[in-house]
């Protein structure tokens, strides 16, 4: 249970427990010392009174019970003869208080007892000792109530309970403040870590001024962050270099295959193989281009050359690119856009993003594909819709992540980069992309009229 508490509360609890142990130890020490002092004072008073009675017996006069500093109603003096009978008494008790065995012991030497007696409030301490001399008396018994002592001790306990409780509360507040102050550098590192990006080499975790364990932890994490950045940079450069290197051989292979296809010197099976090889070259070329876009987007350097574009011309161009593929699959691509609508965007990147959306609709969707656009929220919304079943539930939440594909999509080609490209293009323009809920499948791409963009749903 304690392990589930935050470190701050655990430190506070430990601080409070330590304070409790110190207070209990101090209270016990003071209590025992005060009790010993009070007992010694009571015993000294009893001995003084017993000695005074011995002298008074010699002079024939028994002192009062209050002699020696006590109050008469809280103490008593008894003189017993050799038979154990009371021969003289003063104070609140006048009858025999010793048993036969106790009387025999007292006749031989001093004994001290504690008991409750009628006439004395609370417990009473009794001192009985023998009398020596010509008197017929043989034992003197003196007693003193312990009520004052107990009141003092109870008052001490009450003071420690009240004062100790207040001290523990104050100590807990102080412990919480100290724990918060001690953990403040770690909290500062946590907040900065939530904002750190691997692409920004200047971002590091803040370090406290003290050269302690927290600073060493921060230095270790900064070193780890540097290693991750170096690894990330190597991977990003590799992807960019591989994408560049792939484009040339793929283009050469495609050119050679198209040349062989134009010669016409082949049979039907060879033609089908050549067409399939050319399509695969197109896929490889698209993959290389997508990887290059992803690498540039990861560097925050995806180039965008904005210009004012007629939206209808852009969508008509995308429709023409996929018209043949759609016709082969028995489907159509329709454009729905008002006349005169324009958008400020990079023509190449916008065509790439919309092309990826139409390609996804052809691969995984059903029915007619509609390319729509309208002005909204200080920009232009592009909707790509079809009558397909939509994204798999396990993919919908991460559709815009790189290489996100459902199990069913793995058998239909594709690389899982298309939607990531759409988001990268949108964000490079200061816009956003999202999947709309409803019948069929609709993906919306919003581009602002200005470079700084606008918040989603503005």
Secondary structure in CASP SS format (residue, H / E / C, confidence):
PFRMAT SS
TARGET T0000
AUTHOR 0000-0000-0000
METHOD secondary structure of the structure
MODEL  1
X C 1.00
X H 1.00
X H 1.00
X H 1.00
X C 1.00
X C 1.00
X H 1.00
X H 1.00
X H 1.00
X H 1.00
X H 1.00
X H 1.00
X H 1.00
X H 1.00
X H 1.00
X H 1.00
X H 1.00
X H 1.00
X H 1.00
X H 1.00
X H 1.00
X H 1.00
X H 1.00
X H 1.00
X H 1.00
X H 1.00
X H 1.00
X H 1.00
X H 1.00
X H 1.00
X H 1.00
X H 1.00
X H 1.00
X H 1.00
X H 1.00
X H 1.00
X H 1.00
X H 1.00
X H 1.00
X H 1.00
X H 1.00
X H 1.00
X H 1.00
X H 1.00
X H 1.00
X H 1.00
X H 1.00
X H 1.00
X H 1.00
X H 1.00
X H 1.00
X H 1.00
X H 1.00
X H 1.00
X H 1.00
X H 1.00
X H 1.00
X H 1.00
X H 1.00
X C 1.00
X C 1.00
X C 1.00
X C 1.00
X C 1.00
X C 1.00
X C 1.00
X C 1.00
X C 1.00
X C 1.00
X C 1.00
X C 1.00
X H 1.00
X H 1.00
X H 1.00
X E 1.00
X E 1.00
X E 1.00
X E 1.00
X E 1.00
X E 1.00
X E 1.00
X C 1.00
X C 1.00
X C 1.00
X C 1.00
X E 1.00
X E 1.00
X E 1.00
X E 1.00
X E 1.00
X E 1.00
X C 1.00
X C 1.00
X C 1.00
X C 1.00
X C 1.00
X C 1.00
X C 1.00
X C 1.00
X H 1.00
X H 1.00
X H 1.00
X H 1.00
X H 1.00
X H 1.00
X H 1.00
X H 1.00
X H 1.00
X C 1.00
X C 1.00
X E 1.00
X E 1.00
X E 1.00
X E 1.00
X E 1.00
X E 1.00
X C 1.00
X C 1.00
X C 1.00
X C 1.00
X C 1.00
X C 1.00
X E 1.00
X E 1.00
X E 1.00
X E 1.00
X E 1.00
X E 1.00
X E 1.00
X E 1.00
X C 1.00
X C 1.00
X C 1.00
X C 1.00
X C 1.00
X C 1.00
X E 1.00
X E 1.00
X E 1.00
X E 1.00
X E 1.00
X E 1.00
X E 1.00
X E 1.00
X E 1.00
X C 1.00
X H 1.00
X H 1.00
X H 1.00
X H 1.00
X H 1.00
X H 1.00
X H 1.00
X H 1.00
X H 1.00
X H 1.00
X H 1.00
X H 1.00
X H 1.00
X H 1.00
X H 1.00
X H 1.00
X H 1.00
X H 1.00
X H 1.00
X H 1.00
X H 1.00
X H 1.00
X H 1.00
X H 1.00
X H 1.00
X H 1.00
X H 1.00
X H 1.00
X H 1.00
X H 1.00
X H 1.00
X H 1.00
X H 1.00
X H 1.00
X H 1.00
X H 1.00
X H 1.00
X H 1.00
X H 1.00
X H 1.00
X H 1.00
X H 1.00
X H 1.00
X H 1.00
X H 1.00
X H 1.00
X H 1.00
X H 1.00
X H 1.00
X C 1.00
X C 1.00
X C 1.00
X C 1.00
X C 1.00
X C 1.00
X C 1.00
X C 1.00
X C 1.00
X C 1.00
X C 1.00
X C 1.00
X C 1.00
X C 1.00
X C 1.00
X C 1.00
X C 1.00
X H 1.00
X H 1.00
X H 1.00
X H 1.00
X H 1.00
X H 1.00
X H 1.00
X H 1.00
X H 1.00
X H 1.00
X H 1.00
X H 1.00
X H 1.00
X H 1.00
X H 1.00
X H 1.00
X H 1.00
X H 1.00
X H 1.00
X H 1.00
X H 1.00
X H 1.00
X H 1.00
X H 1.00
X H 1.00
X H 1.00
X H 1.00
X H 1.00
X H 1.00
X H 1.00
X H 1.00
X H 1.00
X H 1.00
X H 1.00
X H 1.00
X H 1.00
X H 1.00
X H 1.00
X H 1.00
X H 1.00
X H 1.00
X H 1.00
X H 1.00
X H 1.00
X H 1.00
X H 1.00
X H 1.00
X H 1.00
X H 1.00
X H 1.00
X H 1.00
X C 1.00
X C 1.00
X C 1.00
X C 1.00
X H 1.00
X H 1.00
X H 1.00
X H 1.00
X H 1.00
X H 1.00
X H 1.00
X H 1.00
X H 1.00
X H 1.00
X H 1.00
X H 1.00
X H 1.00
X H 1.00
X H 1.00
X H 1.00
X H 1.00
X H 1.00
X H 1.00
X H 1.00
X H 1.00
X H 1.00
X H 1.00
X H 1.00
X H 1.00
X H 1.00
X H 1.00
X H 1.00
X H 1.00
X H 1.00
X H 1.00
X C 1.00
X C 1.00
X C 1.00
X C 1.00
X C 1.00
X C 1.00
X C 1.00
X C 1.00
X E 1.00
X E 1.00
X E 1.00
X E 1.00
X H 1.00
X H 1.00
X H 1.00
X H 1.00
X H 1.00
X H 1.00
X H 1.00
X H 1.00
X H 1.00
X H 1.00
X H 1.00
X H 1.00
X H 1.00
X H 1.00
X H 1.00
X H 1.00
X H 1.00
X H 1.00
X C 1.00
X C 1.00
X C 1.00
X C 1.00
X E 1.00
X E 1.00
X E 1.00
X E 1.00
X E 1.00
X C 1.00
X C 1.00
X C 1.00
X C 1.00
X E 1.00
X E 1.00
X E 1.00
X E 1.00
X C 1.00
X H 1.00
X H 1.00
X H 1.00
X H 1.00
X H 1.00
X H 1.00
X H 1.00
X H 1.00
X H 1.00
X H 1.00
X H 1.00
X H 1.00
X H 1.00
X H 1.00
X H 1.00
X H 1.00
X H 1.00
X H 1.00
X C 1.00
X C 1.00
X C 1.00
X C 1.00
X E 1.00
X E 1.00
X E 1.00
X E 1.00
X E 1.00
X E 1.00
X E 1.00
X E 1.00
X C 1.00
X C 1.00
X E 1.00
X E 1.00
X E 1.00
X E 1.00
X E 1.00
X E 1.00
X E 1.00
X E 1.00
X C 1.00
X C 1.00
X C 1.00
X C 1.00
X C 1.00
X C 1.00
X H 1.00
X H 1.00
X H 1.00
X H 1.00
X C 1.00
X C 1.00
X C 1.00
X C 1.00
X C 1.00
X C 1.00
X C 1.00
X C 1.00
X C 1.00
X C 1.00
X C 1.00
X H 1.00
X H 1.00
X H 1.00
X H 1.00
X H 1.00
X C 1.00
X C 1.00
X C 1.00
X C 1.00
X C 1.00
X H 1.00
X H 1.00
X H 1.00
X H 1.00
X H 1.00
X H 1.00
X H 1.00
X H 1.00
X H 1.00
X H 1.00
X H 1.00
X C 1.00
X C 1.00
X C 1.00
X E 1.00
X E 1.00
X E 1.00
X E 1.00
X E 1.00
X C 1.00
X C 1.00
X C 1.00
X C 1.00
X E 1.00
X E 1.00
X E 1.00
X E 1.00
X E 1.00
X E 1.00
X E 1.00
X E 1.00
X C 1.00
X C 1.00
X C 1.00
X C 1.00
X C 1.00
X C 1.00
X C 1.00
X C 1.00
X C 1.00
X C 1.00
END
